[in-house]
C-alpha cells in the first residue's frame, strides 16, 4: 500500500492548508454572524476557504493551479506537476462505523462526478491495496452535487491521471475542531457501486503544521446549531492536482 501514499512534505502542506482554511472560515463566520442579521449561507463557503489555503501551500512547492468548471457555475482548482499524475479531491465527510468489508461511497446518483472519477482507478489491483476495515464513507446530500461536463469525459481523464484519491477531513460535532484527515482510493464496482480503500491517515499532522489557527473563532462555531453550521452538508470543496510521487519503500 505504501507505493500509493503521498510524500511527507505534500501531506504536511495539504493538512496545513486545510487547517488554515478552516481557521479562516471560522473567523469570517464569526464576523458575519455578528455583522449580519442573516448569515446561514456562510455554511456553504467552508470549502472555498480551504481550497484557497491549500492552493497557497501547494504553490510554495511548485504545484501550480488553474480554475476549472464542473457544470455551469461550480468552479474548482486544478493543481499540476509535470510528471506522474494523481487527481485528489478534498471533501468534508463522515465515516459511519459498521460491518462493511470496505467503506462504500454513499450516493444514489450513478452520474455523480465522484462515481465517474472512480473509474480512473480501473487498472489498479485493489487486492494489493486494501488495508484497515472501516464503515460507510458518507457525503450527505451528495446527489445534489453537479456532474462533470462532457468535456471532462472519463476516457479523457484516464489519459491525464493514473490515480484518483479522495482526501477527507472530519470535524468533531461537539468541539467543531478538525478531528481526522484520511486519504482514500475509490474502487469502481459493478452497478455503479464505489468502495473506498483507506490508503493513509494524515491525522498525525494536525496541530503540527505551523498553521496559525484562531482557536477562539473555532470555539465560537460551537454556538451555531448543526443545521446552520453545515447547511445540507454537501460542500463544494473540490481540489484536484497532479503531483510527482516517489514510491515509498
N, C-alpha and C positions, 0 to 999 in steps of 0.2 A: 504493500500500500504506500510505502514511503516514496516511491517513484512518482506518485501523483500529488504529493504535498507541495506547497508553495515554499519559497525561500524565506528565511528568518526575517530579513530586512523588509520584504514585501508584507509579510504577516504583521510586523510591527507598524508599518505605515498604514495598512488597512484598518487596524484596530485604533490607532491614533486618530485617523480621520473620522471614524465612527464616534469615538469618544468626544472629539472636539465639536463635531457637527451636532451631536445630541445636546451638548452643553450650550452651544449657540442657540439651538432651538428652544431650550428651556428659558434662556434669557429673554428671547423675543416673545415667547408665550407669556411669561410673567409681565413683561412691559405692556403688551397689547391687552391683557386681561384687566390691567389697571387703567389703561387709556380708553378702551372702547366699551360701549355698553353691550355689544355682542362680539364675541371673539372665538366662537366654537369652530369656525372654519380653519383656524390655525392647527387643528388636529391633523390636517392633510399635508402640512408642509414639513413635517419632520424629515422625510426622505430628501427633500431639497437641500436642507442644511447639511445633512450627512454626505450627500453627493458632492456638494461644493467642497467640503473639507477633505474628503477622500481625493478629489481631483488635485487639490493643492499639494497634498502629501505625495502623490504619485508623480507629479510634475518635478518634484525635487530629486527624484531618482531616474529622471529621463523618460518617464512614460507620459506621452502627450495625449490630449483628449480632443474630441470634437463633438458637437451636438448632432444628435440624430433623432429621428421620429419613428414611433410605432403607432400607427393610427394618425388621425388628423391633427391632434393637438398635443399628444403626450410626448414630451422630449426626455431624452436620457443622454448620458455621456458615454462616449466610446474612447477607451484608453488603448494605445497601441505601442508595442515594441516590435522591432523588425524580424525577430527570429521565431522560435516556436510559439504558437498562438494558443492562448487559453481565453475563453469567454467566461466572465464571472458576473453574476447578478447579486446585488446586495438586497436582502429582504428582511423585514420585520416578521418574525414567525413564532409560533408556539409549537412545542413538541409535546404531544399528548401521549403520555406513557400508556403502554398497552401490551398486547401479546403478539403484535405484528412481528414477523420474522425480520422484516426490514421496514423502515419508515415509508409511508405512502404519501404521495402528493395529493392533498385533499382538494379536488376540484371536479366539478361535474361538466365543465365545458371542454370538450375534446379539442376545440380550436384555440384554446388558451395558449398564449405565447410560450409559457413555461413547458407545456406538454410538447409543443412543436420543437422547441430548442433542445429538448432532451434527446431528440433523435441524432444530434451531433455526436453523442457517445455510442453510437450503434456498433462501432468496431472494437469497443473495449471489452475485455474478458472480465466481467464483474465477479466471477468466482474467485479471481485473484485479488479483488479489491475489497470485498466485504470484510467488515470488522465488527465492532460492537453493535448489539441489537438496541433498537430504540422503538418508540411508539410512532404514532402518526405525526408527520410534519404538516402542520395546518396553517394555511393562509386564509383566514376568514374572508368571505365575500370575494374570493379570487375570481369568480366568474364575471365580475364587473370590470376586470382589467381588460384593456384593449388587446386585440390580436396583432400579429405582425403584419406589416403592409406586404403587398405582393412582391415588392422589390426585394424583401428580405426572405425569399423562398428558402426552404430548408436545404435544398441542394447547394444553393449559393453559400449558405452559412457553413456547410460541411467543407467547402473548399477553403474557407477563411480560417476555420478554427479546428483544432484537434480535440480539445476537451471543453466541456461545459460544466461549470460549477455554480452552486448557489451558496453564497456566504450569508448565514443568518445571524441576526442579533436578537436577543430576548431581553425584555425589560421586566423587572420584578414588579408585579401589580401592586405590592404594598409600599415599597420604598421608592418606586419609579427609577431605580438605578439600573444601569446595564448589568445583567447578571451572567450572560454567556454569549459567546460568539463561536460559531461552528462552521466548518467547511464541508459541503455535501456535494456528491456527484450523482445526478439523476440518471436512472436507467429506464429507458422507454420499453414498456412491455406491450403485449398484445391488448387489444380493446382499449387503447389509449390510457392504460394504467402506467403510472410512473412510480418506481420505487426509489427511495432516497438512500444512498450509501454514504455514511459518515467517513470522510477522509481524514479530518484533523480537527482538533479543538484549539481555538485561539484564545480561549478564556484566560489562560495564564498571563496574557499580555495586558489584560485590563488593569488599570491603575499603575501600570509600569511603563507607560509610553512617553511620559513627559508632557502629556496634553494638559492645557490649562482649563481645568474643569470647575465650573461655577456650581459648587455643591448647594449653595443657598437657593439658587434658581431651580435646580433639580428637585430640591426638597419642597419647593412651592408647588410642584406638579402633583404632590400627594393630595392637595386640597381640591384638585379638579376631579369631578366624577368620571368614572371609567368611560361612559358613553361620550363624554365631551373630550376626554383625553385622547381617545383612539379613533373617534368617528366610527366608521364601519370597519376599521382595522385593515382596510385594503389601501396600502400606501403606494404611491407612485415613486418608489425609490429604486430605480433601475440603473445600475452601474455595470458597464462592461469594459474589459480591457484585454489587450493582448500583452503577454509578458514572456520574456525568455526564462525558461525553467531549468534549473540544474537538478539533475537526478540525485536524490539523497542515497547514500549507501545503505 
